[in-house]
Amino acid sequence: MLDFLPAPLKGTLAALFMLLNTLVLFPFLMLFALLKLVLPVIAIRKGCTVLLNNIARVWIGVNNLVMDSLHKLDWDVRGAANLSREHWYFVTCNHQSWADIPAIQYVLNSRAPLLKFFLKKQLIWVPLLGVAWWALDFPFMHRHTKEQIARNPELKSKDVSATHAACEKFRYTPVTIFNFMEGTRFTPAKHKRQNSPYKHLLKPRAGGTAFVLGAMGEMLHTMLDVTIVYPGERVGIWDYLCGRIRTIVIDIRVREIPSQFLGMNYEDSREIRVEFQRWVGELWAEKDARIEVLKNERQSQA
């Protein structure tokens, strides 16, 4: 345990060790990614996918070990005991900082399938990372603007069909699809600008979640409703790497997604839109109240 070291030194060491971890594992990732790309044999591609997911899990596991070695962090994790890596999950969480993602990876890496995000299709051209995301089966969204669809209505069905095709590979391989409903990190300025009705949250964006559930409704039936709280004042990613964040509370509620939202046609059904937005609003009101309770609990224990 190297928690006695100065915070900036710990942050620098954490970043360097994580970079080294990436440099060591990335060539193996690229090797199997290229095999998967050039050998269009289903059995080989499936085998490469399993190996690639395991490489990503090792990468997260080593990063977690680095954090455990450098910092004394109190993880207050609730509701994770009965999760399974053999199950399909949709995960949403309130968004406080860039530290949210490594924190959630820390908790879910050994308990649930590898976290994957919907990405804009243009990101596939990012050097090296685009190939890695493709190899790890991160689904790329094919979504046109409202103006483009207005000029050519056929584009809407093409967007949906392309996304269904991107998600088809998850039918036989458990996956955890992750989405921040707020769409951006919480700040007091954003909260005020939105005139958010919630004390601790920005307004949720129902459309992105509806798009995921519409495309993957046959596979995703269970939501992990994750609430993350940093009881102290430090919440940034550099604070996380430096060990200035001393406690992280992660509360997980397992919810069955209502059947009417699985495979829904969100854009074309006003009734479904209203019902789904109401459901999301109720989730967010409950999450807001839960954050207040969790903060008060930790303050009373301090």
N, C-alpha and C positions, 0 to 999 in steps of 0.2 A: 504494500500500500504506500503510494507516494503522495498522499494527500497533504503532507507537510510542506511540499514545495510551493514556491510563490505561484499565485494564480496565473500570471502571464506565461510563466515557464511551462506550467501544466497544459495550458491551452496550446502552446507551440508544440510541445511533445505529442499531444493528442492529434493535432493536425498532421504532423510529420509521420506518425505511426500509421494513421489512416491512409495517408498518401502512399506509404510504403506497401501497406496491405493491398491497395488498389493496383500498384505497379506489379506486384508479384502475381496477383490473380487474373489481371486483365488479359495477359497473353493466352491463358487457358480458356478464358471466356471467348476470346476472338477465334481461337482454334476451332472450338466446337460450333461457334456461330458460322464460320466459313463452311465447315462440313455440312451444317444444316442448310446453308444457302445453295451449295453446289451439288448436293446429293438429294434430289427430289424423291427419295424413297420414304414412304410413310413411316416404316419401322425405324429407319435410321434417324429421321427427324424427331420422332417421339423419344428415342433414346437420348439424342442430343439435348432435347428439352429438359429431360429429367436431370442430366448432368449439369446443364446450365443453371437450373434452379438451385441445385445443390451448391454450385460455386457461389451464387449470390447469397445463399444462406450462410456459407462459411465466411464470406466477406462481412456480412452483418455481425456474425458471431464473434469474429476477431475484433471488430470495432467495439462491440460490447465489452469484450475482455480488456481492451485498452482503457475504456472508461472506468471499469471496475478497479483496474490497477492504479489509476491515477487519482481517483476521487472517492470520497466517502459520501455517497448519495443515498438518501432514504427514499426507496421506492415504495409508495403506498398504492398497491395494485389490488383492485377489487373486481370480482366477477370473471376472472380469467381461468378459473380452475377446470371448468368443463368444456373448454374449447378443444377442437380437434383439427389436425392437419388433413383429415380425410373429408372435410366438409367444405362447402362453398359458402363464402360470406361476402356481404356488402358492408363496408365499414365507412361510417361518417364520424366526424369529430369537430369540435370547435377549434378554431385556428388562432392560437395566441402568438406563435413565433415560428421561425424556421427550426427551432429545437423540437417542435412537435413531431416531425417525421422520424428523426433518429430515436426519440423517446418511445414512439409507438412501435417502431421496428424492434427496439430493445425488448419490449413486453411480448409482442406477438410472434417473434421469429421462431421460437421453438414450440409455439402453441397453435399456430394457424398456418395455412398455406402462404406462400410468398406474396407480400403486398405488391399489387400492380395498379398503375394509374392509367386512365384514359389520356392519351396525348394527341395534340393536333398533328395531322398527317404530315405537315411541313417539317416537323421535328425529326423525321426519319432521315433527313439529309444532314443532320448535325454530325460532323466528323467523329468517327469512332462510337460515340454514344448512340447515334441512330441505329447502327448495326447491333449494338448491345441490347437496346430496347426491343428491336425486332426479334433478336435471338431469344430474349426472355419472354416473348409473346405479350409485350405490353400492347394493348389494343390502341390502334390509331383511329381517331375520330375523323370521319368524312362529313363535315357539316358546312353547308353553304350559308351565306347571309340571307336575311329575309328579302333583300333587294334582288339578289340573284335568283331566288326561288320564285319571286313575283314575276320575273322576266321569263323564267323557264320552270314551271311547276314540276316537271319530271325530276328535277334535281332532288326534291324532297325524298322521293322513293328510292333514288340512288343512294342518298346518304344513309338511309335506314338499312338498305340491302348490304351496303359495304360494311357497315358496323356489325350487322348480324354475321357476315362472313368472317370478320376479324375475331369475333367472339366464339365462333364455332369450335375452335381448337380447345376451348375450355370445357366442352361437353364431357370429356372423359378424364380431365385432369383438374382436381380441386384447385380453386384460386380464391384469393381475397382481393376484391376490387375496392380501391380506396378513393374517397371523394370528400373534399372539404366543402360542405354546403354553403358556407359563408363566401367562398370564392376568393377571399383575401384575408390577410391577418387583421386581427382586432387592434385598433388604436382608438384612443379617446376622440381624436379628430374625425376619424371615419364614423365612429358611433354618433357623434353630434351631427355630422353632415347628413347621415341617413335618417336622423330622427328615429333611431331604432326604438321599438317598444320594449326591448329587453335591456336589462341592467348590465349584463356581462357579455352580450353577444351582438353581432351584427345581424341584419336581416338575412335569412337563408335564401338561397337561389334554388328554387324547386326544379327549374328546367333541366339543369345538368343531371341531377339525380334521376329525374323522370326519363331522361334519355338513356341512362345506364339500365334502369329497370325495364324499359321498353325493349331494349336490345337483348337483354340477358335474362328475361323473365322466366324462361324455362329452367335456368340453372340456379339463379339466385332467389332463395326463399327466406334467408335469414340475414337480419341486419345486426351488426355489432355497433350499438350506439355508444360511442366512446366520448367521455368527458375528461378533459385534461385540465389540471389546475396546478399552477406554480404558486405555492403559498407565500413565497418571498417576493421581493420587488424585482429580482433579476429574472428575465425570461428569454433573453436573446441566445442565438446559437453560439456566439463567442463566450457568453456566460456559461453555457452548458459545457463547452470544451474546457474552459478554465476551472470548472468545478465550483463556480460561484452560486450556481443553483444547488441548493442543499437538499431539497425535497421536491418530488414530483408525485402528484396524485393522479392516477389513471383509473377511472371508474368505467366499467364495461357492463352495459345492459344488453342482453340477447333478446332480440325481438323478431317475431315472425312478421314478414312483410305481408300486408293484406293482399289477398289473391287478386283483387280487381286492379292492382297496380302492376302485376307481373305481366310483361309483354303489352303494356297499355299503349294506346295511341294518344299520347298527351297533346300533341299539337292540334289534332283534328276534332277532339271531343271536349267541348266546354265543360260538360258535366264532370268528366274525369279530372280536368284541370282544377276545377273548383274543389272537388273532393280531395285531390292529392295535396293541394296547397293548404287546405284546412288541416290535413293529417300532419304535414310538415310543421305547420305553425304550432300544433299541439305538442309535437316532439320538442320543438325549440323552447316553448314556454316551460316545459318540464325540465329541460336541460338547464335553462337559466336559473330556475329555482334550486336545482341540484348543485350548481356551482356555488350559489350562496351558502347552502348547507355545508358543503365541503370546505369552503374557506373559513366559515365560522368554527367548524370542528378543529381545523388545524390551528387556528388562532387561540382557541381555548386550551390546546395542548402545549402551546409554546411557553 
